[in-house]
Amino acid sequence: MNIRNAIAGIGLTALLLGVPSMARAEEAKKEEEKNSQEKPKTEQVSLEQKCKDHKYVEMKPEAQEHYDNGVRAQMTKEYDKALSEYKKAMNIDPKARSPPYQIGTILMEKGDFKNAIEFYSKAINNDPCFPLGYRGLGHSYFELKDFEKSIRYNELYLKFNPKNPEKAEKEIEEAKKYVKS
């Protein structure tokens, strides 16, 4: 059997088995693209709209107890104990926003901005309408000299918390000096 007959045999077998030819596959792909373009795209709800009627979700009581212990330890600068309590709270209630935020704050105070970003991001993932999470990200990125991200997160902070603009506005102004237009 020569190659030409083998290829023809494969094509015939594919046709008999209902496997689409390359030409039919291309036609199907074009039809799919056409249909996807004709469908109206769903509008994304802006974060601002989403947060307009946002209600804070209380932490689970068992998690709240560990969180409160963490706050007390943090106030007396017992950071290891505070971190331990916040992590316990996170394990009990992984959707709570405050424990990862507080861990981020401790890490930021220690100068560990890279890891602080991880925890501030968790806080925002748990509650996208949490302004302090954006402020923590804005400041951490500023300290890491990622000024574009610093500006973006500080501006989000200001959208949600326009009553306390001083530090964020100053940081935005400072960061803009380093960002190329």
LUMMARZA-107382 format. One line per 5 residues: number of its first residue (from 1); their letters; for each residue x, y, z of N, C-alpha, C, O. Coordinates in nm, 4 decimals, m for minus. Layout:
<atoms>
NUM	A	X/Y/Z/X/Y/Z/X/Y/Z/X/Y/Z  ...
</atoms>
This chain:
<atoms>
1	MNIRN	0.0865/m0.1181/0.0000/0.0000/0.0000/0.0000/0.0900/0.1228/0.0000/0.1806/0.1360/0.0823  0.0627/0.2114/m0.0938/0.1434/0.3326/m0.0969/0.0841/0.4384/m0.0043/m0.0269/0.4235/0.0467  0.1596/0.5438/0.0158/0.1193/0.6491/0.1108/m0.0108/0.7151/0.0681/m0.0966/0.7437/0.1516  m0.0258/0.7396/m0.0621/m0.1462/0.8062/m0.1109/m0.2707/0.7237/m0.0773/m0.3715/0.7803/m0.0349  m0.2660/0.5945/m0.0949/m0.3804/0.5088/m0.0631/m0.4045/0.5038/0.0876/m0.5190/0.4989/0.1326
6	AIAGI	m0.2961/0.5050/0.1653/m0.3097/0.5032/0.3110/m0.3793/0.6293/0.3596/m0.4683/0.6226/0.4444  m0.3394/0.7438/0.3065/m0.4023/0.8709/0.3452/m0.5483/0.8712/0.3043/m0.6344/0.9139/0.3812  m0.5768/0.8242/0.1842/m0.7152/0.8175/0.1375/m0.7954/0.7248/0.2271/m0.9109/0.7534/0.2587  m0.7345/0.6130/0.2685/m0.8021/0.5187/0.3569/m0.8333/0.5808/0.4916/m0.9406/0.5585/0.5476  m0.7391/0.6592/0.5440/m0.7614/0.7276/0.6720/m0.8759/0.8264/0.6578/m0.9622/0.8357/0.7451
11	GLTAL	m0.8764/0.9002/0.5474/m0.9837/0.9966/0.5241/m1.1184/0.9286/0.5121/m1.2174/0.9778/0.5661  m1.1239/0.8145/0.4411/m1.2484/0.7404/0.4247/m1.2942/0.6848/0.5585/m1.4130/0.6902/0.5905  m1.2009/0.6311/0.6372/m1.2344/0.5776/0.7690/m1.2892/0.6888/0.8584/m1.3887/0.6696/0.9283  m1.2247/0.8035/0.8557/m1.2707/0.9167/0.9365/m1.4102/0.9583/0.8942/m1.4950/0.9873/0.9786  m1.4341/0.9615/0.7643/m1.5653/1.0003/0.7129/m1.6707/0.9006/0.7572/m1.7794/0.9399/0.7995
16	LLGVP	m1.6396/0.7708/0.7478/m1.7347/0.6668/0.7869/m1.7621/0.6688/0.9367/m1.8735/0.6392/0.9799  m1.6607/0.7039/1.0165/m1.6774/0.7086/1.1619/m1.7374/0.8405/1.2106/m1.7658/0.8557/1.3294  m1.7565/0.9339/1.1208/m1.8158/1.0621/1.1592/m1.7158/1.1625/1.2111/m1.7551/1.2622/1.2716  m1.5869/1.1393/1.1893/m1.4847/1.2343/1.2314/m1.4815/1.3467/1.1291/m1.4679/1.3190/1.0099  m1.4934/1.4716/1.1704/m1.4982/1.5807/1.0734/m1.3652/1.5984/1.0014/m1.2581/1.5795/1.0590
21	SMARA	m1.3748/1.6341/0.8774/m1.2537/1.6620/0.8004/m1.1964/1.7947/0.8467/m1.2614/1.8696/0.9196  m1.0743/1.8233/0.8039/m1.0111/1.9505/0.8395/m1.0954/2.0670/0.7897/m1.1115/2.1672/0.8594  m1.1495/2.0534/0.6681/m1.2308/2.1619/0.6121/m1.3548/2.1839/0.6976/m1.3920/2.2975/0.7270  m1.4186/2.0731/0.7373/m1.5386/2.0876/0.8207/m1.5018/2.1404/0.9596/m1.5784/2.2159/1.0195  m1.3873/2.1018/1.0100/m1.3431/2.1526/1.1402/m1.3209/2.3033/1.1331/m1.3575/2.3761/1.2253
26	EEAKK	m1.2608/2.3502/1.0236/m1.2391/2.4942/1.0045/m1.3722/2.5679/0.9950/m1.3887/2.6752/1.0530  m1.4677/2.5095/0.9212/m1.6006/2.5713/0.9088/m1.6674/2.5813/1.0457/m1.7259/2.6841/1.0798  m1.6582/2.4746/1.1233/m1.7193/2.4742/1.2564/m1.6554/2.5803/1.3455/m1.7244/2.6480/1.4217  m1.5235/2.5943/1.3356/m1.4518/2.6939/1.4156/m1.4966/2.8349/1.3788/m1.5199/2.9182/1.4665  m1.5086/2.8616/1.2472/m1.5534/2.9940/1.2019/m1.6954/3.0222/1.2490/m1.7264/3.1339/1.2903
31	EEEKN	m1.7815/2.9214/1.2428/m1.9205/2.9369/1.2869/m1.9255/2.9682/1.4368/m2.0026/3.0534/1.4808  m1.8431/2.8988/1.5134/m1.8373/2.9220/1.6579/m1.7909/3.0638/1.6891/m1.8469/3.1297/1.7767  m1.6886/3.1110/1.6175/m1.6390/3.2476/1.6372/m1.7470/3.3494/1.6036/m1.7649/3.4482/1.6749  m1.8189/3.3245/1.4943/m1.9262/3.4145/1.4520/m2.0342/3.4209/1.5595/m2.0810/3.5292/1.5946  m2.0738/3.3052/1.6115/m2.1774/3.3007/1.7147/m2.1324/3.3695/1.8427/m2.2121/3.4362/1.9087
36	SQEKP	m2.0060/3.3539/1.8780/m1.9584/3.4169/2.0013/m1.9532/3.5682/1.9876/m1.9688/3.6397/2.0866  m1.9312/3.6182/1.8652/m1.9280/3.7627/1.8434/m2.0681/3.8220/1.8459/m2.0863/3.9375/1.8842  m2.1667/3.7435/1.8054/m2.3039/3.7928/1.7995/m2.3689/3.7990/1.9366/m2.4609/3.8781/1.9575  m2.3227/3.7169/2.0307/m2.3823/3.7142/2.1635/m2.3481/3.8428/2.2378/m2.2332/3.8869/2.2354  m2.4462/3.9032/2.3034/m2.4160/4.0245/2.3799/m2.3281/3.9895/2.4991/m2.3498/3.8893/2.5673
41	KTEQV	m2.2297/4.0732/2.5223/m2.1399/4.0507/2.6351/m2.2070/4.1013/2.7621/m2.2664/4.2091/2.7643  m2.1962/4.0216/2.8672/m2.2555/4.0644/2.9933/m2.1704/4.1763/3.0509/m2.0475/4.1729/3.0453  m2.2373/4.2734/3.1052/m2.1661/4.3870/3.1627/m2.1086/4.3477/3.2980/m2.1738/4.2805/3.3780  m1.9872/4.3901/3.3215/m1.9273/4.3656/3.4513/m1.9716/4.4755/3.5467/m1.9742/4.5936/3.5119  m2.0056/4.4345/3.6653/m2.0441/4.5307/3.7673/m1.9153/4.5883/3.8248/m1.8250/4.5143/3.8640
46	SLEQK	m1.9079/4.7201/3.8292/m1.7870/4.7829/3.8824/m1.7768/4.7558/4.0321/m1.8767/4.7332/4.1002  m1.6548/4.7587/4.0803/m1.6301/4.7351/4.2218/m1.7036/4.8384/4.3069/m1.7551/4.8074/4.4143  m1.7071/4.9599/4.2571/m1.7756/5.0671/4.3298/m1.9248/5.0364/4.3448/m1.9821/5.0541/4.4523  m1.9878/4.9896/4.2346/m2.1299/4.9545/4.2400/m2.1526/4.8359/4.3330/m2.2478/4.8333/4.4110  m2.0639/4.7387/4.3230/m2.0754/4.6180/4.4038/m2.0684/4.6511/4.5529/m2.1367/4.5887/4.6341
51	CKDHK	m1.9864/4.7484/4.5880/m1.9643/4.7801/4.7284/m2.0629/4.8829/4.7838/m2.0639/4.9105/4.9038  m2.1448/4.9386/4.6968/m2.2391/5.0424/4.7391/m2.3277/4.9941/4.8541/m2.3439/5.0643/4.9539  m2.3844/4.8756/4.8402/m2.4745/4.8221/4.9421/m2.4105/4.7074/5.0199/m2.4798/4.6207/5.0731  m2.2796/4.7082/5.0258/m2.2050/4.5991/5.0890/m2.2286/4.5956/5.2394/m2.2313/4.6991/5.3061  m2.2452/4.4768/5.2902/m2.2595/4.4570/5.4348/m2.1432/4.3710/5.4833/m2.1125/4.2676/5.4240
56	YVEMK	m2.0801/4.4136/5.5897/m1.9699/4.3377/5.6490/m2.0238/4.2076/5.7066/m2.1262/4.2068/5.7749  m1.9549/4.0983/5.6788/m1.9940/3.9679/5.7316/m1.9145/3.9431/5.8597/m1.7914/3.9448/5.8599  m1.9874/3.9203/5.9670/m1.9224/3.8964/6.0964/m1.8396/3.7686/6.0926/m1.8725/3.6728/6.0227  m1.7326/3.7698/6.1688/m1.6470/3.6532/6.1829/m1.7191/3.5481/6.2674/m1.8027/3.5816/6.3513  m1.6860/3.4216/6.2446/m1.7404/3.3150/6.3286/m1.6955/3.3402/6.4727/m1.5820/3.3823/6.4948
61	PEAQE	m1.7830/3.3150/6.5719/m1.7494/3.3463/6.7118/m1.6184/3.2840/6.7604/m1.5420/3.3493/6.8314  m1.5914/3.1579/6.7229/m1.4670/3.0937/6.7677/m1.3462/3.1657/6.7080/m1.2436/3.1818/6.7742  m1.3591/3.2084/6.5834/m1.2507/3.2818/6.5172/m1.2346/3.4199/6.5805/m1.1227/3.4682/6.5975  m1.3465/3.4831/6.6151/m1.3435/3.6162/6.6755/m1.2653/3.6154/6.8066/m1.1935/3.7105/6.8375  m1.2798/3.5081/6.8827/m1.2077/3.4971/7.0099/m1.0560/3.4974/6.9860/m0.9823/3.5676/7.0553
66	HYDNG	m1.0101/3.4197/6.8891/m0.8667/3.4175/6.8574/m0.8220/3.5515/6.7993/m0.7122/3.5995/6.8275  m0.9084/3.6103/6.7184/m0.8757/3.7410/6.6602/m0.8563/3.8451/6.7709/m0.7593/3.9208/6.7692  m0.9492/3.8481/6.8668/m0.9389/3.9432/6.9781/m0.8112/3.9201/7.0592/m0.7458/4.0155/7.1014  m0.7763/3.7930/7.0806/m0.6503/3.7618/7.1501/m0.5316/3.8153/7.0699/m0.4353/3.8663/7.1271  m0.5391/3.8037/6.9386/m0.4335/3.8549/6.8516/m0.4201/4.0059/6.8602/m0.3092/4.0593/6.8627
71	VRAQM	m0.5329/4.0740/6.8648/m0.5310/4.2207/6.8755/m0.4644/4.2624/7.0063/m0.3805/4.3525/7.0082  m0.5025/4.1961/7.1160/m0.4415/4.2296/7.2459/m0.2903/4.2058/7.2427/m0.2131/4.2876/7.2926  m0.2492/4.0947/7.1844/m0.1055/4.0642/7.1762/m0.0333/4.1650/7.0864/0.0788/4.2063/7.1161  m0.0973/4.2033/6.9787/m0.0356/4.2998/6.8868/m0.0195/4.4356/6.9544/0.0811/4.5036/6.9340  m0.1169/4.4749/7.0339/m0.1100/4.6043/7.1022/0.0063/4.6100/7.2009/0.0614/4.7171/7.2260
76	TKEYD	0.0435/4.4955/7.2565/0.1566/4.4914/7.3502/0.2851/4.4472/7.2795/0.3840/4.4122/7.3439  0.2816/4.4496/7.1473/0.3962/4.4164/7.0614/0.4460/4.2730/7.0782/0.5635/4.2441/7.0558  0.3555/4.1838/7.1178/0.3860/4.0402/7.1227/0.3483/3.9818/6.9861/0.2476/3.9124/6.9722  0.4302/4.0111/6.8875/0.3952/3.9805/6.7487/0.3840/3.8314/6.7189/0.2961/3.7902/6.6431  0.4716/3.7503/6.7772/0.4636/3.6062/6.7506/0.3320/3.5487/6.8020/0.2680/3.4674/6.7353
81	KALSE	0.2929/3.5919/6.9213/0.1660/3.5454/6.9780/0.0494/3.5966/6.8930/m0.0451/3.5228/6.8653  0.0569/3.7218/6.8526/m0.0495/3.7797/6.7695/m0.0624/3.7033/6.6379/m0.1730/3.6692/6.5959  0.0510/3.6768/6.5734/0.0476/3.6021/6.4470/m0.0151/3.4647/6.4662/m0.0943/3.4198/6.3834  0.0203/3.3988/6.5746/m0.0350/3.2667/6.6041/m0.1870/3.2731/6.6206/m0.2595/3.1891/6.5672  m0.2341/3.3725/6.6942/m0.3786/3.3871/6.7167/m0.4522/3.4220/6.5865/m0.5602/3.3692/6.5601
86	YKKAM	m0.3944/3.5098/6.5068/m0.4578/3.5458/6.3797/m0.4644/3.4254/6.2858/m0.5635/3.4063/6.2153  m0.3587/3.3449/6.2853/m0.3585/3.2255/6.1998/m0.4635/3.1252/6.2462/m0.5272/3.0593/6.1640  m0.4819/3.1135/6.3776/m0.5879/3.0259/6.4298/m0.7244/3.0767/6.3833/m0.8103/2.9989/6.3419  m0.7427/3.2075/6.3909/m0.8696/3.2665/6.3454/m0.8913/3.2390/6.1966/m1.0026/3.2076/6.1544  m0.7844/3.2510/6.1173/m0.7950/3.2243/5.9729/m0.8299/3.0785/5.9458/m0.9063/3.0492/5.8538
91	NIDPK	m0.7747/2.9870/6.0251/m0.8049/2.8450/6.0059/m0.9505/2.8140/6.0371/m1.0124/2.7306/5.9710  m1.0046/2.8808/6.1371/m1.1442/2.8587/6.1747/m1.2387/2.9252/6.0759/m1.3413/2.8681/6.0391  m1.2042/3.0456/6.0334/m1.2900/3.1212/5.9410/m1.2049/3.1758/5.8264/m1.1661/3.2927/5.8279  m1.1757/3.0909/5.7264/m1.0874/3.1330/5.6169/m1.1421/3.2473/5.5319/m1.0672/3.3071/5.4546  m1.2702/3.2786/5.5443/m1.3301/3.3864/5.4642/m1.3299/3.5218/5.5358/m1.3725/3.6222/5.4786
96	ARSPP	m1.2829/3.5248/5.6589/m1.2790/3.6511/5.7341/m1.1719/3.7426/5.6756/m1.0669/3.6963/5.6309  m1.1992/3.8717/5.6765/m1.1055/3.9680/5.6174/m1.0022/4.0200/5.7170/m0.8892/4.0503/5.6785  m1.0391/4.0303/5.8432/m0.9534/4.0978/5.9407/m0.8281/4.0213/5.9814/m0.7223/4.0834/5.9919  m0.8333/3.8897/6.0049/m0.7085/3.8216/6.0437/m0.5969/3.8342/5.9397/m0.4844/3.8673/5.9772  m0.6228/3.8092/5.8104/m0.5120/3.8265/5.7159/m0.4662/3.9722/5.7059/m0.3482/3.9990/5.6834
101	YQIGT	m0.5590/4.0654/5.7227/m0.5205/4.2069/5.7210/m0.4231/4.2361/5.8350/m0.3206/4.3013/5.8146  m0.4554/4.1879/5.9546/m0.3695/4.2146/6.0701/m0.2335/4.1471/6.0544/m0.1315/4.2032/6.0942  m0.2314/4.0268/5.9965/m0.1027/3.9609/5.9708/m0.0209/4.0470/5.8748/0.0992/4.0656/5.8941  m0.0864/4.0991/5.7719/m0.0184/4.1885/5.6781/0.0388/4.3103/5.7475/0.1492/4.3544/5.7158  m0.0356/4.3644/5.8418/0.0096/4.4824/5.9155/0.1338/4.4511/5.9994/0.2283/4.5299/6.0026
106	ILMEK	0.1331/4.3370/6.0664/0.2509/4.2983/6.1455/0.3714/4.2789/6.0540/0.4812/4.3257/6.0844  0.3508/4.2102/5.9428/0.4613/4.1878/5.8491/0.5141/4.3201/5.7942/0.6346/4.3369/5.7758  0.4228/4.4138/5.7683/0.4641/4.5446/5.7186/0.5463/4.6178/5.8257/0.6485/4.6791/5.7948  0.5016/4.6111/5.9503/0.5764/4.6746/6.0592/0.7164/4.6163/6.0719/0.8098/4.6857/6.1120  0.7307/4.4881/6.0377/0.8618/4.4221/6.0433/0.9437/4.4468/5.9170/1.0584/4.4029/5.9078
111	GDFKN	0.8856/4.5168/5.8197/0.9562/4.5458/5.6952/0.9478/4.4350/5.5918/1.0188/4.4393/5.4913  0.8625/4.3357/5.6142/0.8457/4.2233/5.5213/0.7290/4.2551/5.4266/0.6217/4.1954/5.4355  0.7528/4.3495/5.3370/0.6461/4.4007/5.2505/0.5971/4.2974/5.1499/0.4787/4.2944/5.1164  0.6866/4.2137/5.1023/0.6486/4.1124/5.0037/0.5443/4.0163/5.0618/0.4433/3.9879/4.9975  0.5686/3.9670/5.1820/0.4724/3.8766/5.2454/0.3494/3.9511/5.2955/0.2403/3.8944/5.3011
116	AIEFY	0.3663/4.0774/5.3319/0.2509/4.1579/5.3727/0.1508/4.1657/5.2575/0.0299/4.1577/5.2791  0.2014/4.1814/5.1360/0.1151/4.1890/5.0175/0.0297/4.0636/5.0051/m0.0884/4.0713/4.9712  0.0894/3.9489/5.0324/0.0154/3.8222/5.0237/m0.1055/3.8238/5.1170/m0.2146/3.7822/5.0783  m0.0862/3.8716/5.2394/m0.1957/3.8702/5.3363/m0.2966/3.9821/5.3119/m0.4164/3.9624/5.3322  m0.2501/4.0986/5.2688/m0.3455/4.2035/5.2325/m0.4320/4.1571/5.1151/m0.5515/4.1860/5.1100
121	SKAIN	m0.3714/4.0860/5.0224/m0.4465/4.0337/4.9076/m0.5515/3.9328/4.9527/m0.6622/3.9301/4.8988  m0.5176/3.8499/5.0510/m0.6156/3.7546/5.1049/m0.7324/3.8296/5.1677/m0.8481/3.7915/5.1504  m0.7016/3.9359/5.2403/m0.8077/4.0147/5.3037/m0.9021/4.0714/5.1981/m1.0240/4.0694/5.2155  m0.8458/4.1217/5.0890/m0.9276/4.1788/4.9818/m1.0035/4.0702/4.9066/m1.1175/4.0912/4.8651  m0.9410/3.9545/4.8891/m1.0126/3.8440/4.8248/m1.1332/3.8026/4.9077/m1.2372/3.7662/4.8528
126	NDPCF	m1.1196/3.8082/5.0390/m1.2303/3.7736/5.1271/m1.3365/3.8822/5.1314/m1.4545/3.8535/5.1516  m1.2950/4.0063/5.1125/m1.3895/4.1187/5.1122/m1.3351/4.2283/5.0211/m1.2570/4.3127/5.0651  m1.3764/4.2272/4.8932/m1.3248/4.3251/4.7973/m1.3618/4.4701/4.8305/m1.3128/4.5627/4.7659  m1.4467/4.4898/4.9294/m1.4905/4.6244/4.9662/m1.4219/4.6731/5.0946/m1.4731/4.7627/5.1618  m1.3079/4.6152/5.1284/m1.2362/4.6451/5.2524/m1.1269/4.7481/5.2247/m1.0198/4.7116/5.1762
131	PLGYR	m1.1515/4.8765/5.2545/m1.0575/4.9815/5.2160/m0.9184/4.9676/5.2776/m0.8191/4.9988/5.2120  m0.9097/4.9217/5.4010/m0.7787/4.9129/5.4652/m0.6880/4.8118/5.3962/m0.5658/4.8269/5.3979  m0.7460/4.7098/5.3362/m0.6664/4.6142/5.2594/m0.5989/4.6816/5.1415/m0.4827/4.6540/5.1114  m0.6721/4.7706/5.0743/m0.6151/4.8446/4.9611/m0.5054/4.9399/5.0079/m0.4040/4.9571/4.9402  m0.5261/5.0006/5.1221/m0.4244/5.0922/5.1761/m0.2969/5.0153/5.2103/m0.1864/5.0609/5.1811
136	GLGHS	m0.3131/4.8981/5.2725/m0.1969/4.8156/5.3043/m0.1207/4.7755/5.1789/0.0023/4.7785/5.1765  m0.1946/4.7377/5.0743/m0.1295/4.7037/4.9473/m0.0592/4.8253/4.8886/0.0544/4.8160/4.8422  m0.1272/4.9389/4.8909/m0.0685/5.0607/4.8352/0.0621/5.0972/4.9029/0.1600/5.1311/4.8365  0.0634/5.0902/5.0348/0.1853/5.1255/5.1082/0.2952/5.0213/5.0872/0.4119/5.0566/5.0701  0.2583/4.8936/5.0885/0.3589/4.7879/5.0687/0.4241/4.7996/4.9318/0.5460/4.7884/4.9194
141	YFELK	0.3431/4.8219/4.8293/0.4001/4.8380/4.6954/0.4864/4.9643/4.6871/0.5873/4.9659/4.6167  0.4474/5.0687/4.7579/0.5289/5.1904/4.7607/0.6666/5.1591/4.8187/0.7688/5.1998/4.7635  0.6683/5.0870/4.9297/0.7955/5.0523/4.9944/0.8816/4.9624/4.9058/1.0044/4.9671/4.9129  0.8170/4.8806/4.8221/0.8908/4.7940/4.7291/0.9246/4.8661/4.5985/0.9817/4.8074/4.5066  0.8885/4.9931/4.5922/0.9151/5.0794/4.4761/0.8427/5.0342/4.3489/0.8893/5.0583/4.2376
146	DFEKS	0.7288/4.9687/4.3674/0.6407/4.9371/4.2547/0.5337/5.0465/4.2563/0.4223/5.0269/4.3048  0.5713/5.1612/4.2020/0.4912/5.2819/4.2182/0.3584/5.2774/4.1430/0.2600/5.3347/4.1896  0.3535/5.2112/4.0290/0.2267/5.2021/3.9553/0.1221/5.1273/4.0372/0.0069/5.1701/4.0454  0.1618/5.0165/4.0973/0.0674/4.9412/4.1812/0.0336/5.0202/4.3070/m0.0801/5.0168/4.3541  0.1306/5.0904/4.3604/0.1050/5.1724/4.4784/m0.0033/5.2761/4.4491/m0.0954/5.2957/4.5283
151	IRYNE	0.0093/5.3414/4.3353/m0.0901/5.4422/4.2959/m0.2271/5.3774/4.2810/m0.3268/5.4276/4.3329  m0.2307/5.2646/4.2091/m0.3592/5.1974/4.1832/m0.4298/5.1605/4.3133/m0.5488/5.1882/4.3286  m0.3580/5.0982/4.4074/m0.4233/5.0536/4.5304/m0.4549/5.1695/4.6241/m0.5558/5.1653/4.6945  m0.3721/5.2717/4.6269/m0.4051/5.3892/4.7078/m0.5270/5.4613/4.6520/m0.6082/5.5138/4.7282  m0.5405/5.4644/4.5198/m0.6594/5.5266/4.4604/m0.7854/5.4465/4.4933/m0.8908/5.5049/4.5185
156	LYLKF	m0.7754/5.3138/4.4933/m0.8905/5.2320/4.5339/m0.9252/5.2580/4.6801/m1.0425/5.2671/4.7161  m0.8243/5.2697/4.7625/m0.8477/5.3016/4.9032/m0.9263/5.4322/4.9149/m1.0229/5.4404/4.9908  m0.8848/5.5335/4.8401/m0.9518/5.6640/4.8472/m1.0964/5.6571/4.7989/m1.1819/5.7299/4.8493  m1.1245/5.5703/4.7016/m1.2634/5.5549/4.6554/m1.3528/5.5049/4.7677/m1.4672/5.5482/4.7817  m1.2992/5.4130/4.8476/m1.3795/5.3522/4.9532/m1.3710/5.4258/5.0852/m1.4564/5.4070/5.1719
161	NPKNP	m1.2703/5.5088/5.1021/m1.2504/5.5770/5.2292/m1.2028/5.7200/5.2053/m1.0890/5.7528/5.2388  m1.2869/5.8052/5.1485/m1.2449/5.9418/5.1172/m1.2287/6.0316/5.2403/m1.1801/6.1441/5.2284  m1.2685/5.9832/5.3575/m1.2620/6.0667/5.4778/m1.1208/6.0792/5.5351/m1.0924/6.1742/5.6081  m1.0326/5.9853/5.5033/m0.8955/5.9871/5.5567/m0.7941/5.9816/5.4433/m0.7231/5.8822/5.4283  m0.7867/6.0875/5.3636/m0.7049/6.0803/5.2423/m0.5573/6.1154/5.2590/m0.4783/6.0891/5.1683
166	EKAEK	m0.5180/6.1731/5.3707/m0.3866/6.2360/5.3816/m0.2701/6.1458/5.3416/m0.1950/6.1794/5.2499  m0.2540/6.0324/5.4085/m0.1377/5.9467/5.3819/m0.1418/5.8893/5.2406/m0.0398/5.8860/5.1717  m0.2584/5.8446/5.1977/m0.2696/5.7856/5.0637/m0.2422/5.8900/4.9562/m0.1703/5.8626/4.8601  m0.2988/6.0094/4.9717/m0.2758/6.1155/4.8724/m0.1280/6.1533/4.8654/m0.0740/6.1752/4.7570  m0.0635/6.1606/4.9809/0.0790/6.1950/4.9844/0.1613/6.0865/4.9144/0.2543/6.1169/4.8397
171	EIEEA	0.1269/5.9614/4.9387/0.1992/5.8510/4.8767/0.1761/5.8480/4.7253/0.2686/5.8205/4.6489  0.0532/5.8761/4.6823/0.0229/5.8816/4.5384/0.1059/5.9913/4.4728/0.1678/5.9702/4.3686  0.1062/6.1083/4.5353/0.1823/6.2225/4.4826/0.3305/6.1877/4.4706/0.3947/6.2178/4.3700  0.3833/6.1244/4.5740/0.5246/6.0849/4.5747/0.5520/5.9780/4.4680/0.6526/5.9854/4.3975  0.4638/5.8797/4.4563/0.4824/5.7702/4.3600/0.4777/5.8211/4.2161/0.5501/5.7718/4.1296
176	KKYVK	0.3921/5.9199/4.1914/0.3795/5.9736/4.0549/0.5096/6.0368/4.0060/0.5320/6.0465/3.8853  0.5940/6.0791/4.0969/0.7233/6.1358/4.0579/0.8128/6.0307/3.9924/0.9006/6.0636/3.9127  0.7896/5.9046/4.0268/0.8753/5.7964/3.9774/0.8165/5.7217/3.8580/0.8868/5.6467/3.7904  0.6881/5.7423/3.8326/0.6220/5.6716/3.7224/0.6405/5.7507/3.5946/0.6156/5.8712/3.5908  0.6840/5.6829/3.4905/0.7023/5.7488/3.3605/0.5667/5.7675/3.2950/0.4841/5.6762/3.2924
181	S	0.5453/5.8850/3.2429/0.4180/5.9148/3.1764/0.4146/5.8596/3.0372/0.3148/5.8755/2.9669
</atoms>
